[in-house]
Amino acid sequence: MLGYLSAIVTAVSMGTFFGIVWWACSRGRQSANRESAMLPFALPDEFGQGQQDGANRS
């Protein structure tokens, strides 16, 4: 009985995983995915140019 329960939970979990992957990669999400992919580049730099090369780090 425990084996059947384990198999059912595994099948439901796998179905949920593949459903999320399908939803995330669907055509309707392409523009949102592109916008989200560019978010890290829209942030301001935390340090100035002099601190980025390690010259003024303490």
Backbone as JSON Lines, residues from 0, in Angstrom:
{"i":0,"aa":"M","n":[0.82,-1.2,0.0],"ca":[0.0,0.0,0.0],"c":[0.87,1.26,0.0]}
{"i":1,"aa":"L","n":[1.94,1.24,0.76],"ca":[2.83,2.4,0.83],"c":[3.52,2.64,-0.51]}
{"i":2,"aa":"G","n":[3.78,1.56,-1.24],"ca":[4.4,1.68,-2.57],"c":[3.49,2.4,-3.55]}
{"i":3,"aa":"Y","n":[2.18,2.12,-3.5],"ca":[1.23,2.79,-4.38],"c":[1.13,4.27,-4.06]}
{"i":4,"aa":"L","n":[1.1,4.58,-2.79],"ca":[1.04,5.98,-2.37],"c":[2.28,6.74,-2.82]}
{"i":5,"aa":"S","n":[3.43,6.11,-2.68],"ca":[4.68,6.72,-3.12],"c":[4.67,6.94,-4.64]}
{"i":6,"aa":"A","n":[4.16,5.99,-5.39],"ca":[4.09,6.11,-6.85],"c":[3.14,7.24,-7.25]}
{"i":7,"aa":"I","n":[2.01,7.34,-6.57],"ca":[1.04,8.4,-6.89],"c":[1.63,9.77,-6.58]}
{"i":8,"aa":"V","n":[2.27,9.92,-5.44],"ca":[2.88,11.2,-5.08],"c":[3.99,11.56,-6.07]}
{"i":9,"aa":"T","n":[4.78,10.58,-6.49],"ca":[5.83,10.83,-7.46],"c":[5.25,11.28,-8.8]}
{"i":10,"aa":"A","n":[4.19,10.62,-9.26],"ca":[3.55,10.97,-10.53],"c":[2.94,12.38,-10.48]}
{"i":11,"aa":"V","n":[2.29,12.7,-9.37],"ca":[1.7,14.04,-9.23],"c":[2.79,15.1,-9.18]}
{"i":12,"aa":"S","n":[3.87,14.83,-8.47],"ca":[4.99,15.78,-8.38],"c":[5.64,15.98,-9.74]}
{"i":13,"aa":"M","n":[5.83,14.91,-10.48],"ca":[6.43,15.03,-11.81],"c":[5.51,15.8,-12.75]}
{"i":14,"aa":"G","n":[4.21,15.53,-12.66],"ca":[3.26,16.28,-13.48],"c":[3.26,17.76,-13.15]}
{"i":15,"aa":"T","n":[3.34,18.09,-11.87],"ca":[3.41,19.48,-11.45],"c":[4.68,20.14,-11.96]}
{"i":16,"aa":"F","n":[5.81,19.45,-11.86],"ca":[7.08,19.99,-12.34],"c":[7.02,20.27,-13.84]}
{"i":17,"aa":"F","n":[6.56,19.3,-14.62],"ca":[6.49,19.5,-16.07],"c":[5.47,20.56,-16.44]}
{"i":18,"aa":"G","n":[4.4,20.7,-15.66],"ca":[3.44,21.77,-15.9],"c":[4.04,23.15,-15.68]}
{"i":19,"aa":"I","n":[4.83,23.29,-14.64],"ca":[5.49,24.56,-14.37],"c":[6.51,24.88,-15.45]}
{"i":20,"aa":"V","n":[7.28,23.88,-15.89],"ca":[8.25,24.1,-16.97],"c":[7.53,24.5,-18.25]}
{"i":21,"aa":"W","n":[6.43,23.81,-18.58],"ca":[5.66,24.14,-19.77],"c":[5.13,25.57,-19.69]}
{"i":22,"aa":"W","n":[4.59,25.96,-18.55],"ca":[4.06,27.31,-18.37],"c":[5.17,28.36,-18.48]}
{"i":23,"aa":"A","n":[6.32,28.1,-17.87],"ca":[7.41,29.07,-17.87],"c":[8.0,29.27,-19.26]}
{"i":24,"aa":"C","n":[7.94,28.25,-20.1],"ca":[8.53,28.33,-21.43],"c":[7.5,28.58,-22.52]}
{"i":25,"aa":"S","n":[6.25,28.84,-22.17],"ca":[5.21,29.03,-23.17],"c":[5.39,30.36,-23.9]}
{"i":26,"aa":"R","n":[4.76,30.46,-25.06],"ca":[4.9,31.66,-25.89],"c":[4.37,32.91,-25.19]}
{"i":27,"aa":"G","n":[3.36,32.78,-24.39],"ca":[2.78,33.92,-23.7],"c":[3.7,34.54,-22.66]}
{"i":28,"aa":"R","n":[4.69,33.78,-22.2],"ca":[5.62,34.25,-21.18],"c":[6.93,34.77,-21.77]}
{"i":29,"aa":"Q","n":[7.11,34.71,-23.08],"ca":[8.39,35.08,-23.68],"c":[8.77,36.53,-23.39]}
{"i":30,"aa":"S","n":[7.82,37.45,-23.52],"ca":[8.17,38.86,-23.28],"c":[8.49,39.1,-21.8]}
{"i":31,"aa":"A","n":[7.75,38.46,-20.9],"ca":[8.04,38.6,-19.48],"c":[9.39,37.98,-19.13]}
{"i":32,"aa":"N","n":[9.73,36.87,-19.77],"ca":[11.02,36.24,-19.52],"c":[12.17,37.11,-20.01]}
{"i":33,"aa":"R","n":[12.01,37.74,-21.17],"ca":[13.05,38.65,-21.68],"c":[13.23,39.84,-20.75]}
{"i":34,"aa":"E","n":[12.12,40.41,-20.29],"ca":[12.19,41.55,-19.38],"c":[12.86,41.17,-18.06]}
{"i":35,"aa":"S","n":[12.52,40.02,-17.53],"ca":[13.12,39.55,-16.28],"c":[14.6,39.24,-16.44]}
{"i":36,"aa":"A","n":[14.99,38.77,-17.61],"ca":[16.39,38.46,-17.85],"c":[17.26,39.71,-17.88]}
{"i":37,"aa":"M","n":[16.68,40.85,-18.21],"ca":[17.45,42.09,-18.29],"c":[17.47,42.87,-16.98]}
{"i":38,"aa":"L","n":[16.72,42.45,-15.97],"ca":[16.66,43.19,-14.7],"c":[18.02,43.38,-14.02]}
{"i":39,"aa":"P","n":[18.9,42.38,-13.96],"ca":[20.19,42.62,-13.3],"c":[21.03,43.7,-13.96]}
{"i":40,"aa":"F","n":[20.84,43.9,-15.26],"ca":[21.62,44.91,-15.97],"c":[21.05,46.3,-15.8]}
{"i":41,"aa":"A","n":[19.82,46.41,-15.3],"ca":[19.18,47.71,-15.1],"c":[19.54,48.31,-13.73]}
{"i":42,"aa":"L","n":[20.16,47.52,-12.86],"ca":[20.52,48.02,-11.53],"c":[21.74,48.92,-11.6]}
{"i":43,"aa":"P","n":[21.8,49.93,-10.75],"ca":[23.0,50.78,-10.73],"c":[24.18,50.01,-10.12]}
{"i":44,"aa":"D","n":[25.37,50.41,-10.49],"ca":[26.56,49.79,-9.92],"c":[26.68,50.15,-8.45]}
{"i":45,"aa":"E","n":[27.13,49.19,-7.65],"ca":[27.27,49.44,-6.21],"c":[28.53,50.23,-5.9]}
{"i":46,"aa":"F","n":[29.56,50.07,-6.69],"ca":[30.83,50.73,-6.45],"c":[31.18,51.59,-7.65]}
{"i":47,"aa":"G","n":[32.02,52.57,-7.41],"ca":[32.54,53.37,-8.51],"c":[33.59,52.58,-9.28]}
{"i":48,"aa":"Q","n":[34.06,53.13,-10.36],"ca":[35.04,52.44,-11.2],"c":[36.35,52.17,-10.45]}
{"i":49,"aa":"G","n":[36.76,53.09,-9.58],"ca":[38.0,52.89,-8.82],"c":[37.92,51.74,-7.84]}
{"i":50,"aa":"Q","n":[36.77,51.49,-7.3],"ca":[36.61,50.4,-6.34],"c":[36.41,49.06,-7.03]}
{"i":51,"aa":"Q","n":[35.97,49.04,-8.27],"ca":[35.74,47.79,-8.97],"c":[37.03,47.06,-9.28]}
{"i":52,"aa":"D","n":[38.11,47.8,-9.52],"ca":[39.36,47.12,-9.85],"c":[40.17,46.74,-8.6]}
{"i":53,"aa":"G","n":[39.66,47.02,-7.43],"ca":[40.3,46.62,-6.19],"c":[41.28,47.64,-5.63]}
{"i":54,"aa":"A","n":[41.38,48.81,-6.22],"ca":[42.38,49.78,-5.79],"c":[42.04,50.4,-4.42]}
{"i":55,"aa":"N","n":[40.79,50.62,-4.14],"ca":[40.42,51.33,-2.91],"c":[39.68,50.45,-1.91]}
{"i":56,"aa":"R","n":[39.82,49.17,-1.98],"ca":[39.1,48.29,-1.06],"c":[39.85,48.21,0.26]}
{"i":57,"aa":"S","n":[39.07,48.14,1.35],"ca":[39.71,48.02,2.66],"c":[39.37,46.7,3.3]}
